[in-house]
């Protein structure tokens, strides 16, 4: 009887350990991002984004997301920098991990042409999601799409972002 208890405890311990290994404590991602700032008549910008996530549980992470985007049509220069934070909900199901997230923070927009420049730093909110496609135990490929709202002086400017990132997973629980 005593051996059965120890055997059951060992199986339980291994099951908990295997389940916990699926959730890395920290994930860092970075890659290419395309930002469409505004609707029709808006500005297409290319750049990159970096995100750091601390996974609190198997399904909940806290994310910091930072992006930089640029375009220079007809001698004018448009730069957008985003910095947002918030929760990410993930469904860890083997090699494929879909997620959704809602982020809040700010953006810094700067435009310059012919020696004249202007800048604004509106409130930014984002909702979006993607999927992590596991390439190895510590590396995944992440296609992601987000809607970003930039709110300043009573008006909202809409933006869409599409990203393709590499995800690096650190640690194991």
N, C-alpha and C positions, 0 to 999 in steps of 0.2 A: 504494500500500500504506500509506503514511504517513497519507493522508487517511482511510482506513478505520479505522485505529487511533484517530485523534482522534475520528472520528464515533462509534465504539463506546464510547470513554471518555465522550463527552458524553452519550450515551443512558444509560449506566450511572449517571452522575452525576445526571441528571434523574430516573431511576427511584428512586435512593436518596433524593433530595430529596423527591419526591412521597410516598414511603412514610413518610418521617420526619415530614412535615407532619401526618399523621394522629394523631400522638401529641403532645398538648400537654404541656409540662413540668410545668405546674401547673393543677389544677382546684379551684375553690371552689364548693361547693354549699350551698344553704340553702332551707328551706321548712317546710311544715306537717308535724307528726308526731302520730300517735295512738299512745299507749302503753297496753297492757293489762297492768297490774301484778298478777300472780297469776292463778290459774285461775278457776273458778267462785267467786263471792263476792269477786272481786278488785276492783280500782279502775280505772276508765277515766280516763285523763288526756290532755289535749290540750296541745300546745305546739309547739316547733320544734326543728330540729336544723341544725347547720352542720358541714360536713366540708371539710377541706383535704387534697388528695392531691398528692404529688410523684411523678410517673411516672418510674421508673428505666429502664424499657424500654417497648416497645410493649405488653407484656402484664402487667407488674408495676408496682404503685404502692404507696407507703407512705402510709397514711391516718391522720389525726387526726379523730375524730368527737366532737362535743359536743352535748348535748341538754338541754333544760329543759322540764318537763311539769308541769301543775297541774290540780287538781280541788278543789272546795270544796263537798261535799254536806253538808247539814244543819248548817251552821255550822262544820264541821271543815275544815281546810286540809291538803291533801296535795301536797307538792312533790317531784319527783324530778329530779336533775341527773346526767347521765352524761358521762364523759370516758374515751374508749377510743382505742387506737392499734393498728395492725397492717397486714398486707399485703392488697392487693386484686389479684385476677387478672381481667384483662379480655380479651375477644375482640373486637378492633377489626375490624369487618366493614362498612365504609361508614358509612351514616347511623344504624345500630343497633349499640350496644355493650353486650352483656350482661356482667355481672361478678358475682363472688362475693368475699366478704371474711370474714376472721376477725379480730376485734378483742379486745383485752384492756385492762383498766384498772380503773376504779372507778365507783361511783355514790354520790350523797349523797341520802338519803331523809329528809324532814322532815315530821312530822305535828304539827298543833297544833289544839287545841279548848278553848274556854272558859278561855283564859289558861295552859293547860298545853301544853308542847311536848316532843317527843322527836325525836332524830335518830340516824341510823346511816349509816356509810360502808362498805358491803361491797365486796368484789372483784366485778368485772363482766367477763363474757366474752360475746361476741356472734358469731353466725354468720348470714350472710344474703346477700342479693344483690338485684340489680335490673337495670334496663336503661336506658341513656342513649339517648334518642330525639333525634337532632340536629335542631334548629330552624333554626340557621344555623351558620356556621363556628365561632363562639365561644360559642354558647348551646345547651343541650340541656335536655330535660325528663326527670326521673328518678323513676319509680315504684320503690319499694324496700320489701322486707319483711325483717325481722330477728327472730331469736330471741335474747333476752338472758337470761342466767343471773346472778343476784345471789347471791353466796355469803358467808355470815357466820355465825360461831359454830356451824359444823357443819351448817347447813341451807342449802338452796338455794331461792330464790324464782324462779319462772319469769315471764318477761314476753315479750310480743310487741309489735313496733313496725311500723307501716306509715307510710311517708313519701311525700310528693310534693314534690320539690325542683326548683329551677332550678339548672342547672350553668353556670358561667362558666369558659371555658377560656382560659388565658393563654399566650402565646408559641407557638412552633412550632419543631420540630426539623427 
